[in-house]
Amino acid sequence: MVLNRLRALVDTQPGLVRECRDCGTTLGEDSDDATVCPTCGSREIATYDL
């Protein structure tokens, strides 16, 4: 599968990644229910299931 090859290439583990769409800040793993970026205050949070 392409996603598995990509994970191996960048050496990441499966999981969720949350990132602010405005400033690009990556939110920590403990931010499962984060709705506001701690850096810029934006409510535009993208969630990626890797």
mmCIF file as Biopython writes it, N, C-alpha, C and O atoms, coordinates in Angstrom:
data_model
#
loop_
_atom_site.group_PDB
_atom_site.id
_atom_site.type_symbol
_atom_site.label_atom_id
_atom_site.label_alt_id
_atom_site.label_comp_id
_atom_site.label_asym_id
_atom_site.label_entity_id
_atom_site.label_seq_id
_atom_site.pdbx_PDB_ins_code
_atom_site.Cartn_x
_atom_site.Cartn_y
_atom_site.Cartn_z
_atom_site.occupancy
_atom_site.B_iso_or_equiv
_atom_site.auth_seq_id
_atom_site.auth_asym_id
_atom_site.pdbx_PDB_model_num
ATOM 1   N N  . MET A ? 1  ? 0.842   -1.179 0.000  1.0 0.0 1  A 1 
ATOM 2   C CA . MET A ? 1  ? 0.000   0.000  0.000  1.0 0.0 1  A 1 
ATOM 3   C C  . MET A ? 1  ? 0.890   1.246  0.000  1.0 0.0 1  A 1 
ATOM 4   O O  . MET A ? 1  ? 1.937   1.268  0.647  1.0 0.0 1  A 1 
ATOM 5   N N  . VAL A ? 2  ? 0.478   2.249  -0.708 1.0 0.0 2  A 1 
ATOM 6   C CA . VAL A ? 2  ? 1.268   3.472  -0.854 1.0 0.0 2  A 1 
ATOM 7   C C  . VAL A ? 2  ? 1.499   4.155  0.487  1.0 0.0 2  A 1 
ATOM 8   O O  . VAL A ? 2  ? 2.601   4.631  0.757  1.0 0.0 2  A 1 
ATOM 9   N N  . LEU A ? 3  ? 0.474   4.207  1.330  1.0 0.0 3  A 1 
ATOM 10  C CA . LEU A ? 3  ? 0.604   4.878  2.619  1.0 0.0 3  A 1 
ATOM 11  C C  . LEU A ? 3  ? 1.631   4.193  3.510  1.0 0.0 3  A 1 
ATOM 12  O O  . LEU A ? 3  ? 2.384   4.867  4.212  1.0 0.0 3  A 1 
ATOM 13  N N  . ASN A ? 4  ? 1.673   2.873  3.491  1.0 0.0 4  A 1 
ATOM 14  C CA . ASN A ? 4  ? 2.667   2.153  4.287  1.0 0.0 4  A 1 
ATOM 15  C C  . ASN A ? 4  ? 4.077   2.445  3.805  1.0 0.0 4  A 1 
ATOM 16  O O  . ASN A ? 4  ? 4.991   2.585  4.618  1.0 0.0 4  A 1 
ATOM 17  N N  . ARG A ? 5  ? 4.266   2.540  2.499  1.0 0.0 5  A 1 
ATOM 18  C CA . ARG A ? 5  ? 5.587   2.878  1.956  1.0 0.0 5  A 1 
ATOM 19  C C  . ARG A ? 5  ? 5.983   4.299  2.333  1.0 0.0 5  A 1 
ATOM 20  O O  . ARG A ? 5  ? 7.147   4.565  2.636  1.0 0.0 5  A 1 
ATOM 21  N N  . LEU A ? 6  ? 5.019   5.206  2.313  1.0 0.0 6  A 1 
ATOM 22  C CA . LEU A ? 6  ? 5.298   6.587  2.700  1.0 0.0 6  A 1 
ATOM 23  C C  . LEU A ? 6  ? 5.678   6.673  4.173  1.0 0.0 6  A 1 
ATOM 24  O O  . LEU A ? 6  ? 6.609   7.395  4.530  1.0 0.0 6  A 1 
ATOM 25  N N  . ARG A ? 7  ? 4.963   5.940  5.038  1.0 0.0 7  A 1 
ATOM 26  C CA . ARG A ? 7  ? 5.308   5.914  6.466  1.0 0.0 7  A 1 
ATOM 27  C C  . ARG A ? 7  ? 6.728   5.402  6.673  1.0 0.0 7  A 1 
ATOM 28  O O  . ARG A ? 7  ? 7.484   5.959  7.469  1.0 0.0 7  A 1 
ATOM 29  N N  . ALA A ? 8  ? 7.087   4.343  5.959  1.0 0.0 8  A 1 
ATOM 30  C CA . ALA A ? 8  ? 8.435   3.786  6.081  1.0 0.0 8  A 1 
ATOM 31  C C  . ALA A ? 8  ? 9.477   4.790  5.606  1.0 0.0 8  A 1 
ATOM 32  O O  . ALA A ? 8  ? 10.555  4.895  6.190  1.0 0.0 8  A 1 
ATOM 33  N N  . LEU A ? 9  ? 9.160   5.513  4.566  1.0 0.0 9  A 1 
ATOM 34  C CA . LEU A ? 9  ? 10.092  6.496  4.023  1.0 0.0 9  A 1 
ATOM 35  C C  . LEU A ? 9  ? 10.353  7.634  5.002  1.0 0.0 9  A 1 
ATOM 36  O O  . LEU A ? 9  ? 11.498  8.056  5.161  1.0 0.0 9  A 1 
ATOM 37  N N  . VAL A ? 10 ? 9.322   8.134  5.652  1.0 0.0 10 A 1 
ATOM 38  C CA . VAL A ? 10 ? 9.490   9.256  6.578  1.0 0.0 10 A 1 
ATOM 39  C C  . VAL A ? 10 ? 9.602   8.794  8.028  1.0 0.0 10 A 1 
ATOM 40  O O  . VAL A ? 10 ? 9.711   9.619  8.935  1.0 0.0 10 A 1 
ATOM 41  N N  . ASP A ? 11 ? 9.574   7.486  8.248  1.0 0.0 11 A 1 
ATOM 42  C CA . ASP A ? 11 ? 9.762   6.886  9.566  1.0 0.0 11 A 1 
ATOM 43  C C  . ASP A ? 11 ? 8.766   7.415  10.592 1.0 0.0 11 A 1 
ATOM 44  O O  . ASP A ? 11 ? 9.163   7.913  11.645 1.0 0.0 11 A 1 
ATOM 45  N N  . THR A ? 12 ? 7.481   7.310  10.290 1.0 0.0 12 A 1 
ATOM 46  C CA . THR A ? 12 ? 6.451   7.732  11.233 1.0 0.0 12 A 1 
ATOM 47  C C  . THR A ? 12 ? 5.594   6.551  11.644 1.0 0.0 12 A 1 
ATOM 48  O O  . THR A ? 12 ? 5.518   5.548  10.934 1.0 0.0 12 A 1 
ATOM 49  N N  . GLN A ? 13 ? 4.957   6.674  12.778 1.0 0.0 13 A 1 
ATOM 50  C CA . GLN A ? 13 ? 4.037   5.667  13.272 1.0 0.0 13 A 1 
ATOM 51  C C  . GLN A ? 13 ? 2.617   6.086  12.901 1.0 0.0 13 A 1 
ATOM 52  O O  . GLN A ? 13 ? 2.334   7.278  12.785 1.0 0.0 13 A 1 
ATOM 53  N N  . PRO A ? 14 ? 1.721   5.115  12.712 1.0 0.0 14 A 1 
ATOM 54  C CA . PRO A ? 14 ? 0.330   5.461  12.433 1.0 0.0 14 A 1 
ATOM 55  C C  . PRO A ? 14 ? -0.264  6.261  13.594 1.0 0.0 14 A 1 
ATOM 56  O O  . PRO A ? 14 ? 0.100   6.052  14.751 1.0 0.0 14 A 1 
ATOM 57  N N  . GLY A ? 15 ? -1.160  7.157  13.281 1.0 0.0 15 A 1 
ATOM 58  C CA . GLY A ? 15 ? -1.812  7.945  14.319 1.0 0.0 15 A 1 
ATOM 59  C C  . GLY A ? 15 ? -2.423  9.202  13.754 1.0 0.0 15 A 1 
ATOM 60  O O  . GLY A ? 15 ? -2.431  9.414  12.541 1.0 0.0 15 A 1 
ATOM 61  N N  . LEU A ? 16 ? -2.937  10.035 14.641 1.0 0.0 16 A 1 
ATOM 62  C CA . LEU A ? 16 ? -3.552  11.292 14.246 1.0 0.0 16 A 1 
ATOM 63  C C  . LEU A ? 16 ? -2.561  12.438 14.391 1.0 0.0 16 A 1 
ATOM 64  O O  . LEU A ? 16 ? -1.778  12.493 15.339 1.0 0.0 16 A 1 
ATOM 65  N N  . VAL A ? 17 ? -2.616  13.340 13.438 1.0 0.0 17 A 1 
ATOM 66  C CA . VAL A ? 17 ? -1.809  14.553 13.500 1.0 0.0 17 A 1 
ATOM 67  C C  . VAL A ? 17 ? -2.764  15.722 13.358 1.0 0.0 17 A 1 
ATOM 68  O O  . VAL A ? 17 ? -3.598  15.749 12.452 1.0 0.0 17 A 1 
ATOM 69  N N  . ARG A ? 18 ? -2.641  16.686 14.255 1.0 0.0 18 A 1 
ATOM 70  C CA . ARG A ? 18 ? -3.468  17.888 14.185 1.0 0.0 18 A 1 
ATOM 71  C C  . ARG A ? 18 ? -2.574  19.080 13.916 1.0 0.0 18 A 1 
ATOM 72  O O  . ARG A ? 18 ? -1.506  19.227 14.512 1.0 0.0 18 A 1 
ATOM 73  N N  . GLU A ? 19 ? -3.034  19.937 12.998 1.0 0.0 19 A 1 
ATOM 74  C CA . GLU A ? 19 ? -2.211  21.062 12.571 1.0 0.0 19 A 1 
ATOM 75  C C  . GLU A ? 19 ? -3.106  22.273 12.317 1.0 0.0 19 A 1 
ATOM 76  O O  . GLU A ? 19 ? -4.199  22.150 11.766 1.0 0.0 19 A 1 
ATOM 77  N N  . CYS A ? 20 ? -2.623  23.438 12.726 1.0 0.0 20 A 1 
ATOM 78  C CA . CYS A ? 20 ? -3.356  24.677 12.481 1.0 0.0 20 A 1 
ATOM 79  C C  . CYS A ? 20 ? -3.282  25.010 10.996 1.0 0.0 20 A 1 
ATOM 80  O O  . CYS A ? 20 ? -2.200  25.009 10.409 1.0 0.0 20 A 1 
ATOM 81  N N  . ARG A ? 21 ? -4.420  25.292 10.394 1.0 0.0 21 A 1 
ATOM 82  C CA . ARG A ? 21 ? -4.452  25.624 8.970  1.0 0.0 21 A 1 
ATOM 83  C C  . ARG A ? 21 ? -3.971  27.045 8.704  1.0 0.0 21 A 1 
ATOM 84  O O  . ARG A ? 21 ? -3.619  27.374 7.571  1.0 0.0 21 A 1 
ATOM 85  N N  . ASP A ? 22 ? -3.950  27.885 9.727  1.0 0.0 22 A 1 
ATOM 86  C CA . ASP A ? 22 ? -3.525  29.269 9.528  1.0 0.0 22 A 1 
ATOM 87  C C  . ASP A ? 22 ? -2.020  29.453 9.690  1.0 0.0 22 A 1 
ATOM 88  O O  . ASP A ? 22 ? -1.372  30.045 8.827  1.0 0.0 22 A 1 
ATOM 89  N N  . CYS A ? 23 ? -1.455  28.946 10.794 1.0 0.0 23 A 1 
ATOM 90  C CA . CYS A ? 23 ? -0.033  29.193 11.050 1.0 0.0 23 A 1 
ATOM 91  C C  . CYS A ? 23 ? 0.849   27.959 10.894 1.0 0.0 23 A 1 
ATOM 92  O O  . CYS A ? 23 ? 2.074   28.078 10.882 1.0 0.0 23 A 1 
ATOM 93  N N  . GLY A ? 24 ? 0.240   26.764 10.773 1.0 0.0 24 A 1 
ATOM 94  C CA . GLY A ? 24 ? 1.021   25.552 10.559 1.0 0.0 24 A 1 
ATOM 95  C C  . GLY A ? 24 ? 1.530   24.876 11.812 1.0 0.0 24 A 1 
ATOM 96  O O  . GLY A ? 24 ? 2.267   23.894 11.722 1.0 0.0 24 A 1 
ATOM 97  N N  . THR A ? 25 ? 1.159   25.374 12.979 1.0 0.0 25 A 1 
ATOM 98  C CA . THR A ? 25 ? 1.594   24.761 14.228 1.0 0.0 25 A 1 
ATOM 99  C C  . THR A ? 25 ? 1.047   23.346 14.339 1.0 0.0 25 A 1 
ATOM 100 O O  . THR A ? 25 ? -0.147  23.121 14.138 1.0 0.0 25 A 1 
ATOM 101 N N  . THR A ? 26 ? 1.917   22.391 14.658 1.0 0.0 26 A 1 
ATOM 102 C CA . THR A ? 26 ? 1.488   21.021 14.902 1.0 0.0 26 A 1 
ATOM 103 C C  . THR A ? 26 ? 1.132   20.899 16.372 1.0 0.0 26 A 1 
ATOM 104 O O  . THR A ? 26 ? 1.950   21.204 17.241 1.0 0.0 26 A 1 
ATOM 105 N N  . LEU A ? 27 ? -0.082  20.456 16.652 1.0 0.0 27 A 1 
ATOM 106 C CA . LEU A ? 27 ? -0.537  20.315 18.025 1.0 0.0 27 A 1 
ATOM 107 C C  . LEU A ? 27 ? -0.045  18.996 18.587 1.0 0.0 27 A 1 
ATOM 108 O O  . LEU A ? 27 ? 0.094   18.021 17.848 1.0 0.0 27 A 1 
ATOM 109 N N  . GLY A ? 28 ? 0.220   18.950 19.877 1.0 0.0 28 A 1 
ATOM 110 C CA . GLY A ? 28 ? 0.764   17.766 20.522 1.0 0.0 28 A 1 
ATOM 111 C C  . GLY A ? 28 ? -0.207  16.603 20.551 1.0 0.0 28 A 1 
ATOM 112 O O  . GLY A ? 28 ? -1.397  16.761 20.279 1.0 0.0 28 A 1 
ATOM 113 N N  . GLU A ? 29 ? 0.319   15.430 20.887 1.0 0.0 29 A 1 
ATOM 114 C CA . GLU A ? 29 ? -0.495  14.215 20.937 1.0 0.0 29 A 1 
ATOM 115 C C  . GLU A ? 29 ? -1.581  14.295 21.997 1.0 0.0 29 A 1 
ATOM 116 O O  . GLU A ? 29 ? -2.606  13.623 21.881 1.0 0.0 29 A 1 
ATOM 117 N N  . ASP A ? 30 ? -1.372  15.107 23.031 1.0 0.0 30 A 1 
ATOM 118 C CA . ASP A ? 30 ? -2.351  15.222 24.108 1.0 0.0 30 A 1 
ATOM 119 C C  . ASP A ? 30 ? -3.487  16.183 23.762 1.0 0.0 30 A 1 
ATOM 120 O O  . ASP A ? 30 ? -4.326  16.490 24.610 1.0 0.0 30 A 1 
ATOM 121 N N  . SER A ? 31 ? -3.510  16.653 22.526 1.0 0.0 31 A 1 
ATOM 122 C CA . SER A ? 31 ? -4.517  17.630 22.100 1.0 0.0 31 A 1 
ATOM 123 C C  . SER A ? 31 ? -5.619  16.968 21.280 1.0 0.0 31 A 1 
ATOM 124 O O  . SER A ? 31 ? -6.038  17.505 20.255 1.0 0.0 31 A 1 
ATOM 125 N N  . ASP A ? 32 ? -6.091  15.804 21.726 1.0 0.0 32 A 1 
ATOM 126 C CA . ASP A ? 32 ? -7.088  15.043 20.973 1.0 0.0 32 A 1 
ATOM 127 C C  . ASP A ? 32 ? -8.363  15.833 20.691 1.0 0.0 32 A 1 
ATOM 128 O O  . ASP A ? 32 ? -8.994  15.643 19.650 1.0 0.0 32 A 1 
ATOM 129 N N  . ASP A ? 33 ? -8.740  16.709 21.603 1.0 0.0 33 A 1 
ATOM 130 C CA . ASP A ? 33 ? -9.980  17.461 21.409 1.0 0.0 33 A 1 
ATOM 131 C C  . ASP A ? 33 ? -9.706  18.945 21.190 1.0 0.0 33 A 1 
ATOM 132 O O  . ASP A ? 33 ? -10.573 19.779 21.448 1.0 0.0 33 A 1 
ATOM 133 N N  . ALA A ? 34 ? -8.517  19.278 20.719 1.0 0.0 34 A 1 
ATOM 134 C CA . ALA A ? 34 ? -8.144  20.673 20.506 1.0 0.0 34 A 1 
ATOM 135 C C  . ALA A ? 34 ? -9.017  21.305 19.430 1.0 0.0 34 A 1 
ATOM 136 O O  . ALA A ? 34 ? -9.204  20.741 18.351 1.0 0.0 34 A 1 
ATOM 137 N N  . THR A ? 35 ? -9.541  22.468 19.737 1.0 0.0 35 A 1 
ATOM 138 C CA . THR A ? 35 ? -10.351 23.200 18.771 1.0 0.0 35 A 1 
ATOM 139 C C  . THR A ? 35 ? -9.779  24.578 18.487 1.0 0.0 35 A 1 
ATOM 140 O O  . THR A ? 35 ? -10.245 25.271 17.583 1.0 0.0 35 A 1 
ATOM 141 N N  . VAL A ? 36 ? -8.755  24.988 19.266 1.0 0.0 36 A 1 
ATOM 142 C CA . VAL A ? 36 ? -8.143  26.303 19.100 1.0 0.0 36 A 1 
ATOM 143 C C  . VAL A ? 36 ? -6.630  26.143 19.087 1.0 0.0 36 A 1 
ATOM 144 O O  . VAL A ? 36 ? -6.068  25.436 19.924 1.0 0.0 36 A 1 
ATOM 145 N N  . CYS A ? 37 ? -5.974  26.798 18.141 1.0 0.0 37 A 1 
ATOM 146 C CA . CYS A ? 37 ? -4.510  26.761 18.065 1.0 0.0 37 A 1 
ATOM 147 C C  . CYS A ? 37 ? -3.926  27.558 19.229 1.0 0.0 37 A 1 
ATOM 148 O O  . CYS A ? 37 ? -4.326  28.702 19.445 1.0 0.0 37 A 1 
ATOM 149 N N  . PRO A ? 38 ? -2.989  26.978 19.983 1.0 0.0 38 A 1 
ATOM 150 C CA . PRO A ? 38 ? -2.390  27.699 21.104 1.0 0.0 38 A 1 
ATOM 151 C C  . PRO A ? 38 ? -1.455  28.822 20.658 1.0 0.0 38 A 1 
ATOM 152 O O  . PRO A ? 38 ? -1.133  29.703 21.455 1.0 0.0 38 A 1 
ATOM 153 N N  . THR A ? 39 ? -1.019  28.807 19.412 1.0 0.0 39 A 1 
ATOM 154 C CA . THR A ? 39 ? -0.088  29.820 18.918 1.0 0.0 39 A 1 
ATOM 155 C C  . THR A ? 39 ? -0.804  31.060 18.400 1.0 0.0 39 A 1 
ATOM 156 O O  . THR A ? 39 ? -0.471  32.180 18.786 1.0 0.0 39 A 1 
ATOM 157 N N  . CYS A ? 40 ? -1.795  30.858 17.517 1.0 0.0 40 A 1 
ATOM 158 C CA . CYS A ? 40 ? -2.437  32.017 16.881 1.0 0.0 40 A 1 
ATOM 159 C C  . CYS A ? 40 ? -3.908  32.195 17.251 1.0 0.0 40 A 1 
ATOM 160 O O  . CYS A ? 40 ? -4.507  33.216 16.916 1.0 0.0 40 A 1 
ATOM 161 N N  . GLY A ? 41 ? -4.501  31.208 17.944 1.0 0.0 41 A 1 
ATOM 162 C CA . GLY A ? 41 ? -5.894  31.317 18.359 1.0 0.0 41 A 1 
ATOM 163 C C  . GLY A ? 41 ? -6.908  30.914 17.299 1.0 0.0 41 A 1 
ATOM 164 O O  . GLY A ? 41 ? -8.112  31.039 17.524 1.0 0.0 41 A 1 
ATOM 165 N N  . SER A ? 42 ? -6.451  30.438 16.161 1.0 0.0 42 A 1 
ATOM 166 C CA . SER A ? 42 ? -7.357  30.037 15.084 1.0 0.0 42 A 1 
ATOM 167 C C  . SER A ? 42 ? -8.154  28.798 15.475 1.0 0.0 42 A 1 
ATOM 168 O O  . SER A ? 42 ? -7.672  27.939 16.214 1.0 0.0 42 A 1 
ATOM 169 N N  . ARG A ? 43 ? -9.367  28.721 14.973 1.0 0.0 43 A 1 
ATOM 170 C CA . ARG A ? 43 ? -10.200 27.537 15.182 1.0 0.0 43 A 1 
ATOM 171 C C  . ARG A ? 43 ? -10.145 26.601 13.984 1.0 0.0 43 A 1 
ATOM 172 O O  . ARG A ? 43 ? -10.861 25.601 13.948 1.0 0.0 43 A 1 
ATOM 173 N N  . GLU A ? 44 ? -9.314  26.908 13.014 1.0 0.0 44 A 1 
ATOM 174 C CA . GLU A ? 44 ? -9.161  26.087 11.806 1.0 0.0 44 A 1 
ATOM 175 C C  . GLU A ? 44 ? -8.077  25.034 12.051 1.0 0.0 44 A 1 
ATOM 176 O O  . GLU A ? 44 ? -6.905  25.262 11.754 1.0 0.0 44 A 1 
ATOM 177 N N  . ILE A ? 45 ? -8.476  23.885 12.594 1.0 0.0 45 A 1 
ATOM 178 C CA . ILE A ? 45 ? -7.546  22.808 12.918 1.0 0.0 45 A 1 
ATOM 179 C C  . ILE A ? 45 ? -7.785  21.643 11.962 1.0 0.0 45 A 1 
ATOM 180 O O  . ILE A ? 45 ? -8.889  21.103 11.891 1.0 0.0 45 A 1 
ATOM 181 N N  . ALA A ? 46 ? -6.750  21.265 11.236 1.0 0.0 46 A 1 
ATOM 182 C CA . ALA A ? 46 ? -6.825  20.122 10.326 1.0 0.0 46 A 1 
ATOM 183 C C  . ALA A ? 46 ? -6.416  18.864 11.080 1.0 0.0 46 A 1 
ATOM 184 O O  . ALA A ? 46 ? -5.501  18.900 11.903 1.0 0.0 46 A 1 
ATOM 185 N N  . THR A ? 47 ? -7.087  17.761 10.805 1.0 0.0 47 A 1 
ATOM 186 C CA . THR A ? 47 ? -6.760  16.477 11.416 1.0 0.0 47 A 1 
ATOM 187 C C  . THR A ? 47 ? -6.435  15.490 10.312 1.0 0.0 47 A 1 
ATOM 188 O O  . THR A ? 47 ? -7.222  15.297 9.385  1.0 0.0 47 A 1 
ATOM 189 N N  . TYR A ? 48 ? -5.264  14.862 10.417 1.0 0.0 48 A 1 
ATOM 190 C CA . TYR A ? 48 ? -4.818  13.881 9.432  1.0 0.0 48 A 1 
ATOM 191 C C  . TYR A ? 48 ? -4.675  12.534 10.121 1.0 0.0 48 A 1 
ATOM 192 O O  . TYR A ? 48 ? -4.012  12.432 11.153 1.0 0.0 48 A 1 
ATOM 193 N N  . ASP A ? 49 ? -5.287  11.510 9.564  1.0 0.0 49 A 1 
ATOM 194 C CA . ASP A ? 49 ? -5.186  10.151 10.087 1.0 0.0 49 A 1 
ATOM 195 C C  . ASP A ? 49 ? -4.131  9.425  9.268  1.0 0.0 49 A 1 
ATOM 196 O O  . ASP A ? 49 ? -4.389  8.995  8.143  1.0 0.0 49 A 1 
ATOM 197 N N  . LEU A ? 50 ? -2.942  9.293  9.841  1.0 0.0 50 A 1 
ATOM 198 C CA . LEU A ? 50 ? -1.829  8.662  9.122  1.0 0.0 50 A 1 
ATOM 199 C C  . LEU A ? 50 ? -1.753  7.186  9.424  1.0 0.0 50 A 1 
ATOM 200 O O  . LEU A ? 50 ? -0.877  6.494  8.906  1.0 0.0 50 A 1 
#
